[in-house]
Amino acid sequence: MFEDMTPLAMAAGAVTWALVLLAYPSQVYEMWKKKSSKGVSLLMFVVGFFAFFIWIFYGWEIKNYIVVASNILGTILSGIIIAQTIYYRRKESDYKPFRQRVRERLLWFEM
């Protein structure tokens, strides 16, 4: 498994693993502790989620399982952050279901 990996590939996977382990859990913890997602860019984490997801397939194709493992971790943690952000934003705002928002907008146009 690791025989045909270059030292650069091993180092890149290890650095990715370390950065994901340092940054993402702290974001998850902070949001959970504050029960708020203020200041969090949802778009950044959605883009990151898909980037990690695509890298899983690339790592699998080149048989670099360090890249696969680190990007699986990144995908899971990004997904948790996305879910937390959506959950807390709905709680923080006067979230209304889509149908209700559409009805209110239509009523506004009829006036």
N, CA, C and O atoms as CSV, one atom per row, in Angstrom:
chain,resi,resn,atom,element,x,y,z
A,1,MET,N,N,0.820,-1.191,0.000
A,1,MET,CA,C,0.000,0.000,0.000
A,1,MET,C,C,0.861,1.251,0.000
A,1,MET,O,O,0.613,2.154,-0.798
A,2,PHE,N,N,1.858,1.336,0.860
A,2,PHE,CA,C,2.679,2.540,0.949
A,2,PHE,C,C,3.976,2.433,0.150
A,2,PHE,O,O,4.734,3.400,0.072
A,3,GLU,N,N,4.240,1.258,-0.450
A,3,GLU,CA,C,5.521,1.046,-1.132
A,3,GLU,C,C,5.713,1.983,-2.315
A,3,GLU,O,O,6.801,2.526,-2.505
A,4,ASP,N,N,4.674,2.175,-3.107
A,4,ASP,CA,C,4.833,2.951,-4.321
A,4,ASP,C,C,4.483,4.432,-4.140
A,4,ASP,O,O,4.350,5.154,-5.128
A,5,MET,N,N,4.331,4.892,-2.903
A,5,MET,CA,C,4.052,6.306,-2.651
A,5,MET,C,C,5.349,7.087,-2.560
A,5,MET,O,O,6.318,6.649,-1.940
A,6,THR,N,N,5.349,8.234,-3.180
A,6,THR,CA,C,6.523,9.094,-3.077
A,6,THR,C,C,6.499,9.779,-1.712
A,6,THR,O,O,5.441,9.912,-1.098
A,7,PRO,N,N,7.664,10.210,-1.243
A,7,PRO,CA,C,7.693,10.931,0.035
A,7,PRO,C,C,6.830,12.201,0.000
A,7,PRO,O,O,6.236,12.584,1.008
A,8,LEU,N,N,6.768,12.844,-1.164
A,8,LEU,CA,C,5.948,14.046,-1.291
A,8,LEU,C,C,4.464,13.718,-1.113
A,8,LEU,O,O,3.742,14.460,-0.447
A,9,ALA,N,N,4.010,12.617,-1.701
A,9,ALA,CA,C,2.611,12.209,-1.556
A,9,ALA,C,C,2.291,11.875,-0.105
A,9,ALA,O,O,1.229,12.237,0.402
A,10,MET,N,N,3.206,11.186,0.557
A,10,MET,CA,C,2.999,10.845,1.970
A,10,MET,C,C,2.945,12.109,2.814
A,10,MET,O,O,2.100,12.233,3.701
A,11,ALA,N,N,3.850,13.052,2.538
A,11,ALA,CA,C,3.885,14.299,3.305
A,11,ALA,C,C,2.617,15.118,3.066
A,11,ALA,O,O,2.057,15.683,4.004
A,12,ALA,N,N,2.167,15.182,1.816
A,12,ALA,CA,C,0.957,15.946,1.489
A,12,ALA,C,C,-0.258,15.364,2.205
A,12,ALA,O,O,-1.079,16.107,2.742
A,13,GLY,N,N,-0.372,14.068,2.214
A,13,GLY,CA,C,-1.481,13.423,2.915
A,13,GLY,C,C,-1.421,13.660,4.413
A,13,GLY,O,O,-2.445,13.913,5.048
A,14,ALA,N,N,-0.233,13.580,4.974
A,14,ALA,CA,C,-0.071,13.789,6.416
A,14,ALA,C,C,-0.386,15.232,6.807
A,14,ALA,O,O,-1.026,15.477,7.829
A,15,VAL,N,N,0.063,16.176,5.997
A,15,VAL,CA,C,-0.214,17.588,6.283
A,15,VAL,C,C,-1.714,17.862,6.173
A,15,VAL,O,O,-2.279,18.560,7.015
A,16,THR,N,N,-2.358,17.320,5.146
A,16,THR,CA,C,-3.807,17.498,4.992
A,16,THR,C,C,-4.537,16.930,6.204
A,16,THR,O,O,-5.428,17.571,6.763
A,17,TRP,N,N,-4.158,15.747,6.595
A,17,TRP,CA,C,-4.757,15.086,7.754
A,17,TRP,C,C,-4.610,15.968,9.005
A,17,TRP,O,O,-5.570,16.169,9.749
A,18,ALA,N,N,-3.398,16.487,9.221
A,18,ALA,CA,C,-3.140,17.311,10.405
A,18,ALA,C,C,-3.951,18.604,10.378
A,18,ALA,O,O,-4.520,18.998,11.396
A,19,LEU,N,N,-4.008,19.265,9.227
A,19,LEU,CA,C,-4.746,20.520,9.136
A,19,LEU,C,C,-6.238,20.312,9.346
A,19,LEU,O,O,-6.888,21.101,10.031
A,20,VAL,N,N,-6.777,19.263,8.765
A,20,VAL,CA,C,-8.201,18.974,8.949
A,20,VAL,C,C,-8.477,18.661,10.410
A,20,VAL,O,O,-9.476,19.116,10.968
A,21,LEU,N,N,-7.591,17.884,11.036
A,21,LEU,CA,C,-7.780,17.531,12.443
A,21,LEU,C,C,-7.657,18.737,13.363
A,21,LEU,O,O,-8.277,18.762,14.426
A,22,LEU,N,N,-6.875,19.732,12.980
A,22,LEU,CA,C,-6.735,20.926,13.811
A,22,LEU,C,C,-7.878,21.914,13.618
A,22,LEU,O,O,-8.433,22.417,14.595
A,23,ALA,N,N,-8.230,22.194,12.387
A,23,ALA,CA,C,-9.141,23.294,12.094
A,23,ALA,C,C,-10.623,22.925,12.232
A,23,ALA,O,O,-11.376,23.636,12.897
A,24,TYR,N,N,-11.031,21.859,11.631
A,24,TYR,CA,C,-12.464,21.574,11.540
A,24,TYR,C,C,-13.104,21.204,12.875
A,24,TYR,O,O,-14.177,21.724,13.179
A,25,PRO,N,N,-12.503,20.329,13.691
A,25,PRO,CA,C,-13.146,20.034,14.978
A,25,PRO,C,C,-13.278,21.264,15.874
A,25,PRO,O,O,-14.239,21.376,16.634
A,26,SER,N,N,-12.324,22.181,15.788
A,26,SER,CA,C,-12.442,23.387,16.609
A,26,SER,C,C,-13.630,24.235,16.158
A,26,SER,O,O,-14.302,24.848,16.987
A,27,GLN,N,N,-13.893,24.273,14.848
A,27,GLN,CA,C,-15.064,24.998,14.334
A,27,GLN,C,C,-16.351,24.329,14.800
A,27,GLN,O,O,-17.289,25.007,15.220
A,28,VAL,N,N,-16.399,23.007,14.727
A,28,VAL,CA,C,-17.576,22.266,15.182
A,28,VAL,C,C,-17.825,22.557,16.669
A,28,VAL,O,O,-18.958,22.811,17.077
A,29,TYR,N,N,-16.761,22.518,17.466
A,29,TYR,CA,C,-16.889,22.745,18.907
A,29,TYR,C,C,-17.351,24.167,19.213
A,29,TYR,O,O,-18.235,24.361,20.047
A,30,GLU,N,N,-16.768,25.155,18.552
A,30,GLU,CA,C,-17.143,26.552,18.790
A,30,GLU,C,C,-18.608,26.796,18.456
A,30,GLU,O,O,-19.315,27.467,19.207
A,31,MET,N,N,-19.063,26.256,17.338
A,31,MET,CA,C,-20.467,26.438,16.962
A,31,MET,C,C,-21.388,25.743,17.964
A,31,MET,O,O,-22.440,26.275,18.319
A,32,TRP,N,N,-20.998,24.579,18.406
A,32,TRP,CA,C,-21.810,23.841,19.369
A,32,TRP,C,C,-21.853,24.581,20.709
A,32,TRP,O,O,-22.905,24.682,21.341
A,33,LYS,N,N,-20.701,25.091,21.127
A,33,LYS,CA,C,-20.610,25.785,22.411
A,33,LYS,C,C,-21.436,27.078,22.398
A,33,LYS,O,O,-22.148,27.371,23.359
A,34,LYS,N,N,-21.339,27.848,21.311
A,34,LYS,CA,C,-22.053,29.128,21.216
A,34,LYS,C,C,-23.495,28.962,20.747
A,34,LYS,O,O,-24.296,29.890,20.861
A,35,LYS,N,N,-23.827,27.786,20.221
A,35,LYS,CA,C,-25.155,27.525,19.646
A,35,LYS,C,C,-25.494,28.590,18.601
A,35,LYS,O,O,-26.621,29.081,18.527
A,36,SER,N,N,-24.490,28.926,17.804
A,36,SER,CA,C,-24.659,29.967,16.796
A,36,SER,C,C,-23.731,29.684,15.617
A,36,SER,O,O,-22.657,29.102,15.772
A,37,SER,N,N,-24.176,30.110,14.435
A,37,SER,CA,C,-23.337,29.965,13.248
A,37,SER,C,C,-22.995,31.331,12.652
A,37,SER,O,O,-22.643,31.436,11.477
A,38,LYS,N,N,-23.104,32.371,13.474
A,38,LYS,CA,C,-22.782,33.714,12.991
A,38,LYS,C,C,-21.311,33.777,12.613
A,38,LYS,O,O,-20.444,33.293,13.342
A,39,GLY,N,N,-21.048,34.375,11.472
A,39,GLY,CA,C,-19.678,34.535,11.000
A,39,GLY,C,C,-19.133,33.344,10.232
A,39,GLY,O,O,-17.979,33.364,9.804
A,40,VAL,N,N,-19.932,32.316,10.050
A,40,VAL,CA,C,-19.484,31.132,9.322
A,40,VAL,C,C,-19.953,31.241,7.874
A,40,VAL,O,O,-21.127,31.499,7.607
A,41,SER,N,N,-19.026,31.042,6.952
A,41,SER,CA,C,-19.370,31.088,5.532
A,41,SER,C,C,-19.849,29.710,5.089
A,41,SER,O,O,-19.057,28.777,4.954
A,42,LEU,N,N,-21.144,29.599,4.867
A,42,LEU,CA,C,-21.709,28.326,4.435
A,42,LEU,C,C,-21.152,27.922,3.077
A,42,LEU,O,O,-20.849,26.750,2.851
A,43,LEU,N,N,-21.017,28.884,2.177
A,43,LEU,CA,C,-20.502,28.589,0.841
A,43,LEU,C,C,-19.103,27.981,0.905
A,43,LEU,O,O,-18.800,27.046,0.165
A,44,MET,N,N,-18.257,28.504,1.778
A,44,MET,CA,C,-16.901,27.971,1.888
A,44,MET,C,C,-16.908,26.492,2.278
A,44,MET,O,O,-16.146,25.697,1.728
A,45,PHE,N,N,-17.764,26.131,3.219
A,45,PHE,CA,C,-17.798,24.741,3.662
A,45,PHE,C,C,-18.479,23.831,2.644
A,45,PHE,O,O,-18.121,22.658,2.538
A,46,VAL,N,N,-19.450,24.346,1.892
A,46,VAL,CA,C,-20.075,23.547,0.839
A,46,VAL,C,C,-19.059,23.260,-0.263
A,46,VAL,O,O,-18.949,22.129,-0.735
A,47,VAL,N,N,-18.317,24.291,-0.670
A,47,VAL,CA,C,-17.271,24.095,-1.685
A,47,VAL,C,C,-16.204,23.139,-1.157
A,47,VAL,O,O,-15.749,22.252,-1.879
A,48,GLY,N,N,-15.807,23.322,0.101
A,48,GLY,CA,C,-14.829,22.423,0.711
A,48,GLY,C,C,-15.323,20.991,0.766
A,48,GLY,O,O,-14.557,20.058,0.524
A,49,PHE,N,N,-16.604,20.808,1.085
A,49,PHE,CA,C,-17.198,19.473,1.134
A,49,PHE,C,C,-17.037,18.766,-0.210
A,49,PHE,O,O,-16.593,17.620,-0.266
A,50,PHE,N,N,-17.403,19.463,-1.300
A,50,PHE,CA,C,-17.300,18.844,-2.620
A,50,PHE,C,C,-15.848,18.648,-3.041
A,50,PHE,O,O,-15.534,17.676,-3.728
A,51,ALA,N,N,-14.958,19.554,-2.643
A,51,ALA,CA,C,-13.536,19.385,-2.958
A,51,ALA,C,C,-12.978,18.142,-2.258
A,51,ALA,O,O,-12.294,17.329,-2.879
A,52,PHE,N,N,-13.273,18.002,-0.966
A,52,PHE,CA,C,-12.831,16.808,-0.237
A,52,PHE,C,C,-13.402,15.553,-0.885
A,52,PHE,O,O,-12.702,14.554,-1.047
A,53,PHE,N,N,-14.683,15.611,-1.255
A,53,PHE,CA,C,-15.365,14.458,-1.841
A,53,PHE,C,C,-14.699,14.029,-3.144
A,53,PHE,O,O,-14.492,12.837,-3.374
A,54,ILE,N,N,-14.366,14.987,-3.989
A,54,ILE,CA,C,-13.700,14.672,-5.260
A,54,ILE,C,C,-12.307,14.109,-5.015
A,54,ILE,O,O,-11.877,13.192,-5.714
A,55,TRP,N,N,-11.597,14.650,-4.028
A,55,TRP,CA,C,-10.255,14.149,-3.723
A,55,TRP,C,C,-10.276,12.708,-3.223
A,55,TRP,O,O,-9.295,11.983,-3.388
A,56,ILE,N,N,-11.381,12.288,-2.617
A,56,ILE,CA,C,-11.491,10.884,-2.196
A,56,ILE,C,C,-11.358,9.981,-3.418
A,56,ILE,O,O,-10.621,8.997,-3.382
A,57,PHE,N,N,-12.063,10.306,-4.494
A,57,PHE,CA,C,-12.005,9.486,-5.706
A,57,PHE,C,C,-10.627,9.537,-6.353
A,57,PHE,O,O,-10.135,8.532,-6.865
A,58,TYR,N,N,-10.012,10.710,-6.328
A,58,TYR,CA,C,-8.664,10.826,-6.885
A,58,TYR,C,C,-7.682,9.973,-6.082
A,58,TYR,O,O,-6.880,9.237,-6.658
A,59,GLY,N,N,-7.744,10.072,-4.774
A,59,GLY,CA,C,-6.863,9.267,-3.924
A,59,GLY,C,C,-7.081,7.780,-4.128
A,59,GLY,O,O,-6.130,6.998,-4.115
A,60,TRP,N,N,-8.332,7.390,-4.315
A,60,TRP,CA,C,-8.651,5.985,-4.561
A,60,TRP,C,C,-8.055,5.532,-5.893
A,60,TRP,O,O,-7.496,4.441,-6.001
A,61,GLU,N,N,-8.186,6.388,-6.899
A,61,GLU,CA,C,-7.681,6.054,-8.236
A,61,GLU,C,C,-6.165,5.869,-8.244
A,61,GLU,O,O,-5.658,4.967,-8.911
A,62,ILE,N,N,-5.446,6.700,-7.519
A,62,ILE,CA,C,-3.978,6.581,-7.482
A,62,ILE,C,C,-3.517,5.658,-6.361
A,62,ILE,O,O,-2.319,5.482,-6.139
A,63,LYS,N,N,-4.487,5.070,-5.654
A,63,LYS,CA,C,-4.219,4.123,-4.563
A,63,LYS,C,C,-3.379,4.737,-3.442
A,63,LYS,O,O,-2.499,4.087,-2.877
A,64,ASN,N,N,-3.670,5.994,-3.134
A,64,ASN,CA,C,-3.021,6.686,-2.022
A,64,ASN,C,C,-4.059,6.777,-0.905
A,64,ASN,O,O,-4.886,7.688,-0.885
A,65,TYR,N,N,-4.004,5.831,0.013
A,65,TYR,CA,C,-5.046,5.713,1.016
A,65,TYR,C,C,-4.910,6.739,2.131
A,65,TYR,O,O,-5.856,6.949,2.890
A,66,ILE,N,N,-3.772,7.370,2.243
A,66,ILE,CA,C,-3.638,8.488,3.181
A,66,ILE,C,C,-4.477,9.662,2.676
A,66,ILE,O,O,-5.175,10.310,3.455
A,67,VAL,N,N,-4.407,9.929,1.386
A,67,VAL,CA,C,-5.224,10.989,0.785
A,67,VAL,C,C,-6.703,10.643,0.932
A,67,VAL,O,O,-7.512,11.512,1.256
A,68,VAL,N,N,-7.059,9.397,0.699
A,68,VAL,CA,C,-8.450,8.966,0.837
A,68,VAL,C,C,-8.925,9.188,2.274
A,68,VAL,O,O,-9.977,9.789,2.491
A,69,ALA,N,N,-8.162,8.710,3.246
A,69,ALA,CA,C,-8.576,8.808,4.653
A,69,ALA,C,C,-8.697,10.258,5.106
A,69,ALA,O,O,-9.668,10.619,5.770
A,70,SER,N,N,-7.721,11.093,4.752
A,70,SER,CA,C,-7.782,12.483,5.197
A,70,SER,C,C,-8.952,13.219,4.556
A,70,SER,O,O,-9.559,14.083,5.189
A,71,ASN,N,N,-9.273,12.893,3.324
A,71,ASN,CA,C,-10.381,13.563,2.662
A,71,ASN,C,C,-11.735,13.012,3.094
A,71,ASN,O,O,-12.731,13.735,3.052
A,72,ILE,N,N,-11.792,11.763,3.505
A,72,ILE,CA,C,-13.028,11.244,4.111
A,72,ILE,C,C,-13.295,12.010,5.405
A,72,ILE,O,O,-14.424,12.424,5.672
A,73,LEU,N,N,-12.248,12.192,6.201
A,73,LEU,CA,C,-12.389,12.954,7.442
A,73,LEU,C,C,-12.847,14.385,7.146
A,73,LEU,O,O,-13.744,14.901,7.814
A,74,GLY,N,N,-12.241,15.017,6.158
A,74,GLY,CA,C,-12.628,16.374,5.784
A,74,GLY,C,C,-14.065,16.451,5.303
A,74,GLY,O,O,-14.778,17.402,5.622
A,75,THR,N,N,-14.497,15.451,4.533
A,75,THR,CA,C,-15.875,15.421,4.041
A,75,THR,C,C,-16.859,15.285,5.200
A,75,THR,O,O,-17.874,15.980,5.243
A,76,ILE,N,N,-16.560,14.403,6.123
A,76,ILE,CA,C,-17.453,14.200,7.275
A,76,ILE,C,C,-17.534,15.472,8.115
A,76,ILE,O,O,-18.626,15.916,8.470
A,77,LEU,N,N,-16.382,16.057,8.431
A,77,LEU,CA,C,-16.387,17.257,9.266
A,77,LEU,C,C,-17.028,18.442,8.550
A,77,LEU,O,O,-17.725,19.235,9.182
A,78,SER,N,N,-16.808,18.575,7.252
A,78,SER,CA,C,-17.476,19.641,6.489
A,78,SER,C,C,-18.984,19.438,6.515
A,78,SER,O,O,-19.743,20.396,6.664
A,79,GLY,N,N,-19.415,18.198,6.372
A,79,GLY,CA,C,-20.844,17.902,6.426
A,79,GLY,C,C,-21.445,18.259,7.777
A,79,GLY,O,O,-22.558,18.780,7.849
A,80,ILE,N,N,-20.716,17.980,8.838
A,80,ILE,CA,C,-21.198,18.343,10.186
A,80,ILE,C,C,-21.316,19.856,10.314
A,80,ILE,O,O,-22.306,20.359,10.846
A,81,ILE,N,N,-20.322,20.581,9.833
A,81,ILE,CA,C,-20.353,22.035,9.916
A,81,ILE,C,C,-21.492,22.605,9.076
A,81,ILE,O,O,-22.167,23.542,9.503
A,82,ILE,N,N,-21.709,22.049,7.889
A,82,ILE,CA,C,-22.824,22.497,7.044
A,82,ILE,C,C,-24.152,22.270,7.767
A,82,ILE,O,O,-25.008,23.154,7.798
A,83,ALA,N,N,-24.315,21.085,8.344
A,83,ALA,CA,C,-25.559,20.769,9.065
A,83,ALA,C,C,-25.745,21.704,10.262
A,83,ALA,O,O,-26.847,22.199,10.497
A,84,GLN,N,N,-24.676,21.945,11.014
A,84,GLN,CA,C,-24.760,22.855,12.154
A,84,GLN,C,C,-25.128,24.264,11.706
A,84,GLN,O,O,-25.971,24.918,12.320
A,85,THR,N,N,-24.494,24.723,10.637
A,85,THR,CA,C,-24.751,26.075,10.151
A,85,THR,C,C,-26.211,26.231,9.749
A,85,THR,O,O,-26.855,27.213,10.120
A,86,ILE,N,N,-26.731,25.285,9.005
A,86,ILE,CA,C,-28.138,25.359,8.593
A,86,ILE,C,C,-29.058,25.291,9.812
A,86,ILE,O,O,-30.024,26.049,9.907
A,87,TYR,N,N,-28.762,24.391,10.733
A,87,TYR,CA,C,-29.589,24.240,11.930
A,87,TYR,C,C,-29.624,25.520,12.752
A,87,TYR,O,O,-30.700,25.995,13.115
A,88,TYR,N,N,-28.452,26.083,13.050
A,88,TYR,CA,C,-28.406,27.280,13.893
A,88,TYR,C,C,-28.961,28.503,13.176
A,88,TYR,O,O,-29.556,29.367,13.820
A,89,ARG,N,N,-28.784,28.599,11.877
A,89,ARG,CA,C,-29.351,29.741,11.150
A,89,ARG,C,C,-30.864,29.685,11.142
A,89,ARG,O,O,-31.525,30.719,11.233
A,90,ARG,N,N,-31.411,28.504,11.034
A,90,ARG,CA,C,-32.874,28.383,11.093
A,90,ARG,C,C,-33.383,28.756,12.478
A,90,ARG,O,O,-34.435,29.381,12.615
A,91,LYS,N,N,-32.633,28.368,13.500
A,91,LYS,CA,C,-33.026,28.685,14.865
A,91,LYS,C,C,-32.891,30.175,15.157
A,91,LYS,O,O,-33.732,30.750,15.848
A,92,GLU,N,N,-31.839,30.806,14.634
A,92,GLU,CA,C,-31.555,32.213,14.921
A,92,GLU,C,C,-32.518,33.156,14.218
A,92,GLU,O,O,-32.834,34.223,14.745
A,93,SER,N,N,-32.981,32.781,13.047
A,93,SER,CA,C,-33.880,33.668,12.307
A,93,SER,C,C,-35.316,33.244,12.544
A,93,SER,O,O,-35.584,32.212,13.159
A,94,ASP,N,N,-36.228,34.053,12.050
A,94,ASP,CA,C,-37.613,33.599,12.114
A,94,ASP,C,C,-37.803,32.755,10.864
A,94,ASP,O,O,-38.405,33.179,9.878
A,95,TYR,N,N,-37.274,31.562,10.943
A,95,TYR,CA,C,-37.336,30.656,9.799
A,95,TYR,C,C,-38.780,30.285,9.519
A,95,TYR,O,O,-39.526,29.880,10.410
A,96,LYS,N,N,-39.148,30.434,8.267
A,96,LYS,CA,C,-40.477,30.030,7.827
A,96,LYS,C,C,-40.311,29.014,6.716
A,96,LYS,O,O,-39.404,29.135,5.892
A,97,PRO,N,N,-41.179,28.009,6.683
A,97,PRO,CA,C,-41.098,27.028,5.603
A,97,PRO,C,C,-41.240,27.698,4.241
A,97,PRO,O,O,-41.811,28.783,4.128
A,98,PHE,N,N,-40.725,27.054,3.229
A,98,PHE,CA,C,-40.706,27.605,1.876
A,98,PHE,C,C,-42.101,28.008,1.400
A,98,PHE,O,O,-42.281,29.091,0.843
A,99,ARG,N,N,-43.081,27.138,1.619
A,99,ARG,CA,C,-44.445,27.439,1.171
A,99,ARG,C,C,-44.982,28.722,1.799
A,99,ARG,O,O,-45.625,29.532,1.132
A,100,GLN,N,N,-44.712,28.892,3.077
A,100,GLN,CA,C,-45.200,30.084,3.767
A,100,GLN,C,C,-44.532,31.343,3.219
A,100,GLN,O,O,-45.193,32.370,3.058
A,101,ARG,N,N,-43.241,31.279,2.934
A,101,ARG,CA,C,-42.545,32.440,2.370
A,101,ARG,C,C,-43.101,32.790,0.998
A,101,ARG,O,O,-43.271,33.966,0.678
A,102,VAL,N,N,-43.386,31.773,0.182
A,102,VAL,CA,C,-43.935,32.013,-1.154
A,102,VAL,C,C,-45.315,32.661,-1.038
A,102,VAL,O,O,-45.611,33.624,-1.747
A,103,ARG,N,N,-46.157,32.137,-0.148
A,103,ARG,CA,C,-47.495,32.710,0.044
A,103,ARG,C,C,-47.417,34.171,0.458
A,103,ARG,O,O,-48.156,35.008,-0.058
A,104,GLU,N,N,-46.522,34.475,1.390
A,104,GLU,CA,C,-46.387,35.860,1.850
A,104,GLU,C,C,-45.943,36.777,0.716
A,104,GLU,O,O,-46.429,37.902,0.605
A,105,ARG,N,N,-45.040,36.313,-0.113
A,105,ARG,CA,C,-44.586,37.134,-1.235
A,105,ARG,C,C,-45.697,37.328,-2.253
A,105,ARG,O,O,-45.848,38.415,-2.811
A,106,LEU,N,N,-46.470,36.289,-2.497
A,106,LEU,CA,C,-47.580,36.405,-3.444
A,106,LEU,C,C,-48.646,37.356,-2.916
A,106,LEU,O,O,-49.203,38.151,-3.674
A,107,LEU,N,N,-48.932,37.278,-1.615
A,107,LEU,CA,C,-49.901,38.193,-1.028
A,107,LEU,C,C,-49.407,39.639,-1.114
A,107,LEU,O,O,-50.198,40.559,-1.324
A,108,TRP,N,N,-48.133,39.828,-0.956
A,108,TRP,CA,C,-47.565,41.167,-1.032
A,108,TRP,C,C,-47.757,41.746,-2.439
A,108,TRP,O,O,-48.036,42.936,-2.586
A,109,PHE,N,N,-47.610,40.912,-3.463
A,109,PHE,CA,C,-47.781,41.390,-4.834
A,109,PHE,C,C,-49.240,41.691,-5.163
A,109,PHE,O,O,-49.520,42.519,-6.030
A,110,GLU,N,N,-50.173,41.026,-4.480
A,110,GLU,CA,C,-51.589,41.234,-4.770
A,110,GLU,C,C,-52.110,42.547,-4.196
A,110,GLU,O,O,-53.152,43.035,-4.634
A,111,MET,N,N,-51.420,43.115,-3.244
A,111,MET,CA,C,-51.902,44.352,-2.604
A,111,MET,C,C,-51.894,45.518,-3.530
A,111,MET,O,O,-52.271,46.622,-3.137
